[in-house]
């Protein structure tokens, strides 16, 4: 059995969240801040972006500076999701099934949201673990504490892991810990802490990573 552990971010890695989900989610978080702090929309939007830049997650800033209950925040700001907002592709399931070793989702999203997205994508059963922001005790990526908690739960070392992620700060943490790093991005410039860059996760079948996975057949080919 392969020791390899494949760790996947969820939004904008396993599926396109920017087109239909993030605009609604960002507005939902902005409205939450408006209600919480009695701010006008421009000020709430600016504060949300500030916390995201500083902490990697709006929630962490709200918890640290405003005593927000994380469970209430997550329930209120992720309740909008409907099945038709999730863009699916049949090839994704085929790709995941051909990866040798364990597979895990590591997301800053709440568990209920993550599970629903994976169910709509039809890939829930491809993963040994869904490690949500609750699993990390709200130490969201790129916090090293969240990464270490994940490794403890997986009972593996960082050197056995490959992280697929669209966030550069999260990839930087992963590289410092000793993980292999794969940036899901269409940008051409690749920072030195990123070992591979793929325009989308399905491009894994044609990348140099195949040699680390025991040669992954392209989706649609017999395995």
Secondary structure, 3 states (H helix, E strand, C coil): CCCCEEEECCECCCECCCCCCHHHHHHHHHHHHHHHHCCCHHHHHHHHHHHHHHHCCHHHHHHHHHCCCHHHHHHHHCCCCCHHHCCCCHHHHHHHHCCCCEEEEECCCCHHHHHHHHHHHCCHHHCCEEECCCCCCCCCCCCHHHHHHHHHHHCCCHHHEEEEECCHHHHHHHHHHCCEEEEECCCCCCCCCCCEEECCHHHHHHCHHHHHCCCCCCCCCCC
